[in-house]
Protein backbone atom coordinates (compact mmCIF):
# COMPACT_ATOMS: atom_id res chain seq x y z
CA UNK A 1 0.00 0.00 0.00
CA UNK A 2 1.49 3.38 -0.95
CA UNK A 3 2.05 5.86 1.84
CA UNK A 4 0.13 8.51 -0.12
CA UNK A 5 -3.01 6.44 0.44
CA UNK A 6 -2.95 7.28 4.14
CA UNK A 7 -3.54 10.98 3.50
CA UNK A 8 -7.10 10.06 2.50
CA UNK A 9 -7.75 9.14 6.14
CA UNK A 10 -7.31 12.78 7.11
CA UNK A 11 -9.61 14.06 4.36
CA UNK A 12 -12.34 11.53 5.20
CA UNK A 13 -12.32 12.49 8.86
CA UNK A 14 -12.27 16.26 8.31
CA UNK A 15 -15.13 16.05 5.84
CA UNK A 16 -17.49 14.36 8.29
CA UNK A 17 -18.34 17.89 9.41
CA UNK A 18 -19.65 20.88 7.47
CA UNK A 19 -19.37 23.78 9.94
CA UNK A 20 -20.99 26.38 7.68
CA UNK A 21 -24.04 24.15 7.25
CA UNK A 22 -24.04 23.06 10.91
CA UNK A 23 -23.86 19.40 9.79
CA UNK A 24 -21.97 16.62 11.54
CA UNK A 25 -22.18 12.99 10.44
CA UNK A 26 -19.75 11.73 13.08
CA UNK A 27 -22.39 10.98 15.68
CA UNK A 28 -22.20 7.23 16.31
CA UNK A 29 -19.89 4.22 16.58
CA UNK A 30 -21.05 3.01 13.18
CA UNK A 31 -20.16 6.37 11.61
CA UNK A 32 -16.66 6.14 13.10
CA UNK A 33 -16.21 2.57 11.91
CA UNK A 34 -17.17 3.58 8.37
CA UNK A 35 -14.09 5.84 8.26
CA UNK A 36 -11.72 2.89 8.36
CA UNK A 37 -12.82 1.43 5.06
CA UNK A 38 -11.20 -1.95 4.56
CA UNK A 39 -9.27 -1.76 7.84
CA UNK A 40 -11.76 -3.94 9.74
CA UNK A 41 -9.33 -4.81 12.53
CA UNK A 42 -9.08 -1.23 13.74
CA UNK A 43 -12.79 -0.62 13.19
CA UNK A 44 -13.70 -3.44 15.55
CA UNK A 45 -11.95 -1.63 18.40
CA UNK A 46 -14.16 1.46 18.17
CA UNK A 47 -16.18 2.26 21.30
CA UNK A 48 -18.58 5.05 22.27
CA UNK A 49 -15.66 6.95 23.83
CA UNK A 50 -13.94 7.09 20.44
CA UNK A 51 -16.69 9.26 18.95
CA UNK A 52 -15.60 12.22 21.11
CA UNK A 53 -11.92 11.45 20.53
CA UNK A 54 -12.39 11.37 16.78
CA UNK A 55 -14.15 14.73 16.84
CA UNK A 56 -11.21 16.22 18.73
CA UNK A 57 -8.70 14.89 16.20
CA UNK A 58 -10.97 16.08 13.37
CA UNK A 59 -10.84 19.65 14.67
CA UNK A 60 -7.06 19.56 14.85
CA UNK A 61 -6.72 18.16 11.35
CA UNK A 62 -9.10 20.80 9.97
CA UNK A 63 -6.91 23.45 11.62
CA UNK A 64 -3.98 22.13 9.55
CA UNK A 65 -6.00 22.49 6.34
CA UNK A 66 -7.23 25.95 7.35
CA UNK A 67 -3.70 27.18 8.03
CA UNK A 68 -2.37 25.75 4.77
CA UNK A 69 -5.32 27.09 2.78
CA UNK A 70 -4.81 30.52 4.34
CA UNK A 71 -1.15 30.58 3.35
CA UNK A 72 0.27 30.18 6.87
CA UNK A 73 2.40 27.16 6.01
CA UNK A 74 4.58 27.39 9.11
CA UNK A 75 1.51 27.14 11.34
CA UNK A 76 0.18 24.21 9.31
CA UNK A 77 3.46 22.35 9.82
CA UNK A 78 3.55 23.16 13.55
CA UNK A 79 0.00 21.88 14.02
CA UNK A 80 0.77 18.73 12.06
CA UNK A 81 3.98 18.10 13.99
CA UNK A 82 2.00 18.35 17.22
CA UNK A 83 -0.27 15.56 16.01
CA UNK A 84 2.68 13.44 14.88
CA UNK A 85 4.32 13.73 18.28
CA UNK A 86 1.14 12.82 20.12
CA UNK A 87 0.20 9.98 17.76
CA UNK A 88 3.38 8.25 16.53
CA UNK A 89 3.14 5.65 13.78
CA UNK A 90 4.37 2.06 13.83
CA UNK A 91 5.84 1.34 10.39
CA UNK A 92 6.38 -2.23 9.24
CA UNK A 93 7.68 -3.85 6.06
CA UNK A 94 4.87 -5.82 4.46
CA UNK A 95 4.12 -7.44 1.14
CA UNK A 96 3.03 -11.06 1.36
CA UNK A 97 -0.52 -10.13 0.40
CA UNK A 98 0.74 -8.25 -2.68
CA UNK A 99 2.58 -10.51 -5.14
CA UNK A 100 4.16 -9.55 -8.45
CA UNK A 101 3.76 -11.48 -11.71
CA UNK A 102 6.36 -14.03 -10.60
CA UNK A 103 4.74 -14.61 -7.23
CA UNK A 104 7.31 -12.62 -5.26
CA UNK A 105 6.25 -10.26 -2.46
CA UNK A 106 5.89 -6.62 -3.38
CA UNK A 107 7.66 -5.25 -0.33
CA UNK A 108 6.46 -1.88 0.93
CA UNK A 109 6.06 0.18 4.09
CA UNK A 110 2.82 -0.45 5.94
CA UNK A 111 1.59 1.51 8.97
CA UNK A 112 0.61 -1.01 11.62
CA UNK A 113 -2.50 -0.62 13.76
CA UNK A 114 -1.94 1.32 16.96
CA UNK A 115 -2.14 -1.01 20.00
CA UNK A 116 -3.98 1.30 22.42
CA UNK A 117 -7.30 2.43 20.91
CA UNK A 118 -9.01 3.07 17.60
CA UNK A 119 -8.87 6.86 17.70
CA UNK A 120 -5.12 6.92 18.41
CA UNK A 121 -4.54 4.44 15.59
CA UNK A 122 -6.57 6.44 13.11
CA UNK A 123 -5.02 9.74 14.19
CA UNK A 124 -1.51 8.32 13.74
CA UNK A 125 -2.23 7.08 10.23
CA UNK A 126 -4.12 10.21 9.15
CA UNK A 127 -1.42 12.54 10.49
CA UNK A 128 1.41 10.59 8.91
CA UNK A 129 -0.40 10.39 5.58
CA UNK A 130 -1.01 14.13 5.62
CA UNK A 131 2.64 14.76 6.53
CA UNK A 132 3.76 12.55 3.64
CA UNK A 133 1.54 14.47 1.20
CA UNK A 134 2.70 17.84 2.53
CA UNK A 135 6.39 17.03 2.25
CA UNK A 136 6.02 15.40 -1.16
CA UNK A 137 3.87 18.09 -2.79
CA UNK A 138 4.03 21.18 -0.56
CA UNK A 139 1.64 22.69 2.01
CA UNK A 140 -0.14 24.69 -0.69
CA UNK A 141 -1.56 21.38 -1.92
CA UNK A 142 -3.78 21.18 1.18
CA UNK A 143 -6.96 23.11 0.48
CA UNK A 144 -10.52 23.87 1.51
CA UNK A 145 -13.29 24.00 -1.08
CA UNK A 146 -14.00 27.52 -2.32
CA UNK A 147 -17.61 26.74 -3.24
CA UNK A 148 -19.29 28.36 -0.24
CA UNK A 149 -20.64 27.15 2.07
CA UNK A 150 -18.94 23.77 1.47
CA UNK A 151 -15.38 24.19 2.81
CA UNK A 152 -14.62 20.49 2.55
CA UNK A 153 -10.95 19.53 2.68
CA UNK A 154 -9.14 18.21 -0.38
CA UNK A 155 -5.63 17.26 -1.50
CA UNK A 156 -4.55 18.96 -4.71
CA UNK A 157 -2.81 16.48 -7.01
CA UNK A 158 -3.28 18.50 -10.20
CA UNK A 159 -0.20 19.08 -12.37
CA UNK A 160 -0.54 22.87 -12.31
CA UNK A 161 -1.70 23.39 -8.70
CA UNK A 162 -5.05 24.61 -9.98
CA UNK A 163 -7.54 22.73 -7.85
CA UNK A 164 -9.96 24.94 -5.92
CA UNK A 165 -12.93 22.68 -5.18
CA UNK A 166 -13.43 19.40 -3.36
CA UNK A 167 -15.48 17.81 -6.15
CA UNK A 168 -16.78 18.28 -9.68
CA UNK A 169 -20.20 19.01 -8.20
CA UNK A 170 -18.89 21.96 -6.19
CA UNK A 171 -16.86 23.22 -9.17
CA UNK A 172 -19.99 23.18 -11.34
CA UNK A 173 -22.06 24.92 -8.67
CA UNK A 174 -19.43 27.64 -8.28
CA UNK A 175 -19.19 28.16 -12.04
CA UNK A 176 -22.96 28.45 -12.36
CA UNK A 177 -23.09 30.93 -9.48
CA UNK A 178 -20.30 33.01 -11.06
CA UNK A 179 -22.10 32.97 -14.42
CA UNK A 180 -25.36 34.15 -12.86
CA UNK A 181 -23.53 36.88 -10.97
CA UNK A 182 -21.96 38.14 -14.20
CA UNK A 183 -25.36 38.18 -15.90
CA UNK A 184 -26.85 40.18 -13.04
CA UNK A 185 -24.06 42.74 -13.26
CA UNK A 186 -24.48 42.98 -17.02
CA UNK A 187 -28.23 43.48 -16.63
CA UNK A 188 -27.71 46.14 -13.97
CA UNK A 189 -25.10 47.91 -16.13
CA UNK A 190 -27.45 47.77 -19.11
CA UNK A 191 -30.30 49.17 -17.03
CA UNK A 192 -28.16 52.00 -15.73
CA UNK A 193 -27.01 52.79 -19.27
CA UNK A 194 -30.63 52.83 -20.46
CA UNK A 195 -31.68 55.15 -17.64
CA UNK A 196 -28.77 57.47 -18.40
CA UNK A 197 -29.78 57.62 -22.07
CA UNK A 198 -33.39 58.39 -21.13
CA UNK A 199 -32.25 61.12 -18.77
CA UNK A 200 -30.08 62.69 -21.47
CA UNK A 201 -32.97 62.61 -23.93
CA UNK A 202 -35.31 64.25 -21.42
CA UNK A 203 -32.71 66.91 -20.75
CA UNK A 204 -32.39 67.73 -24.43
CA UNK A 205 -36.17 67.90 -24.80
CA UNK A 206 -36.46 70.33 -21.89
CA UNK A 207 -33.75 72.54 -23.33
CA UNK A 208 -35.66 72.83 -26.59
CA UNK A 209 -38.81 74.19 -24.90
C-alpha positions in Angstrom: 0.0 0.0 0.0 1.5 3.4 -1.0 2.0 5.9 1.8 0.1 8.5 -0.1 -3.0 6.4 0.4 -3.0 7.3 4.1 -3.5 11.0 3.5 -7.1 10.1 2.5 -7.7 9.1 6.1 -7.3 12.8 7.1 -9.6 14.1 4.4 -12.3 11.5 5.2 -12.3 12.5 8.9 -12.3 16.3 8.3 -15.1 16.0 5.8 -17.5 14.4 8.3 -18.3 17.9 9.4 -19.7 20.9 7.5 -19.4 23.8 9.9 -21.0 26.4 7.7 -24.0 24.2 7.3 -24.0 23.1 10.9 -23.9 19.4 9.8 -22.0 16.6 11.5 -22.2 13.0 10.4 -19.7 11.7 13.1 -22.4 11.0 15.7 -22.2 7.2 16.3 -19.9 4.2 16.6 -21.1 3.0 13.2 -20.2 6.4 11.6 -16.7 6.1 13.1 -16.2 2.6 11.9 -17.2 3.6 8.4 -14.1 5.8 8.3 -11.7 2.9 8.4 -12.8 1.4 5.1 -11.2 -1.9 4.6 -9.3 -1.8 7.8 -11.8 -3.9 9.7 -9.3 -4.8 12.5 -9.1 -1.2 13.7 -12.8 -0.6 13.2 -13.7 -3.4 15.5 -11.9 -1.6 18.4 -14.2 1.5 18.2 -16.2 2.3 21.3 -18.6 5.0 22.3 -15.7 6.9 23.8 -13.9 7.1 20.4 -16.7 9.3 19.0 -15.6 12.2 21.1 -11.9 11.5 20.5 -12.4 11.4 16.8 -14.1 14.7 16.8 -11.2 16.2 18.7 -8.7 14.9 16.2 -11.0 16.1 13.4 -10.8 19.7 14.7 -7.1 19.6 14.9 -6.7 18.2 11.4 -9.1 20.8 10.0 -6.9 23.5 11.6 -4.0 22.1 9.6 -6.0 22.5 6.3 -7.2 26.0 7.3 -3.7 27.2 8.0 -2.4 25.8 4.8 -5.3 27.1 2.8 -4.8 30.5 4.3 -1.1 30.6 3.4 0.3 30.2 6.9 2.4 27.2 6.0 4.6 27.4 9.1 1.5 27.1 11.3 0.2 24.2 9.3 3.5 22.3 9.8 3.5 23.2 13.5 0.0 21.9 14.0 0.8 18.7 12.1 4.0 18.1 14.0 2.0 18.4 17.2 -0.3 15.6 16.0 2.7 13.4 14.9 4.3 13.7 18.3 1.1 12.8 20.1 0.2 10.0 17.8 3.4 8.2 16.5 3.1 5.6 13.8 4.4 2.1 13.8 5.8 1.3 10.4 6.4 -2.2 9.2 7.7 -3.8 6.1 4.9 -5.8 4.5 4.1 -7.4 1.1 3.0 -11.1 1.4 -0.5 -10.1 0.4 0.7 -8.3 -2.7 2.6 -10.5 -5.1 4.2 -9.5 -8.4 3.8 -11.5 -11.7 6.4 -14.0 -10.6 4.7 -14.6 -7.2 7.3 -12.6 -5.3 6.2 -10.3 -2.5 5.9 -6.6 -3.4 7.7 -5.2 -0.3 6.5 -1.9 0.9 6.1 0.2 4.1 2.8 -0.4 5.9 1.6 1.5 9.0 0.6 -1.0 11.6 -2.5 -0.6 13.8 -1.9 1.3 17.0 -2.1 -1.0 20.0 -4.0 1.3 22.4 -7.3 2.4 20.9 -9.0 3.1 17.6 -8.9 6.9 17.7 -5.1 6.9 18.4 -4.5 4.4 15.6 -6.6 6.4 13.1 -5.0 9.7 14.2 -1.5 8.3 13.7 -2.2 7.1 10.2 -4.1 10.2 9.2 -1.4 12.5 10.5 1.4 10.6 8.9 -0.4 10.4 5.6 -1.0 14.1 5.6 2.6 14.8 6.5 3.8 12.6 3.6 1.5 14.5 1.2 2.7 17.8 2.5 6.4 17.0 2.3 6.0 15.4 -1.2 3.9 18.1 -2.8 4.0 21.2 -0.6 1.6 22.7 2.0 -0.1 24.7 -0.7 -1.6 21.4 -1.9 -3.8 21.2 1.2 -7.0 23.1 0.5 -10.5 23.9 1.5 -13.3 24.0 -1.1 -14.0 27.5 -2.3 -17.6 26.7 -3.2 -19.3 28.4 -0.2 -20.6 27.2 2.1 -18.9 23.8 1.5 -15.4 24.2 2.8 -14.6 20.5 2.6 -10.9 19.5 2.7 -9.1 18.2 -0.4 -5.6 17.3 -1.5 -4.5 19.0 -4.7 -2.8 16.5 -7.0 -3.3 18.5 -10.2 -0.2 19.1 -12.4 -0.5 22.9 -12.3 -1.7 23.4 -8.7 -5.0 24.6 -10.0 -7.5 22.7 -7.9 -10.0 24.9 -5.9 -12.9 22.7 -5.2 -13.4 19.4 -3.4 -15.5 17.8 -6.2 -16.8 18.3 -9.7 -20.2 19.0 -8.2 -18.9 22.0 -6.2 -16.9 23.2 -9.2 -20.0 23.2 -11.3 -22.1 24.9 -8.7 -19.4 27.6 -8.3 -19.2 28.2 -12.0 -23.0 28.5 -12.4 -23.1 30.9 -9.5 -20.3 33.0 -11.1 -22.1 33.0 -14.4 -25.4 34.1 -12.9 -23.5 36.9 -11.0 -22.0 38.1 -14.2 -25.4 38.2 -15.9 -26.9 40.2 -13.0 -24.1 42.7 -13.3 -24.5 43.0 -17.0 -28.2 43.5 -16.6 -27.7 46.1 -14.0 -25.1 47.9 -16.1 -27.4 47.8 -19.1 -30.3 49.2 -17.0 -28.2 52.0 -15.7 -27.0 52.8 -19.3 -30.6 52.8 -20.5 -31.7 55.1 -17.6 -28.8 57.5 -18.4 -29.8 57.6 -22.1 -33.4 58.4 -21.1 -32.3 61.1 -18.8 -30.1 62.7 -21.5 -33.0 62.6 -23.9 -35.3 64.2 -21.4 -32.7 66.9 -20.7 -32.4 67.7 -24.4 -36.2 67.9 -24.8 -36.5 70.3 -21.9 -33.8 72.5 -23.3 -35.7 72.8 -26.6 -38.8 74.2 -24.9 
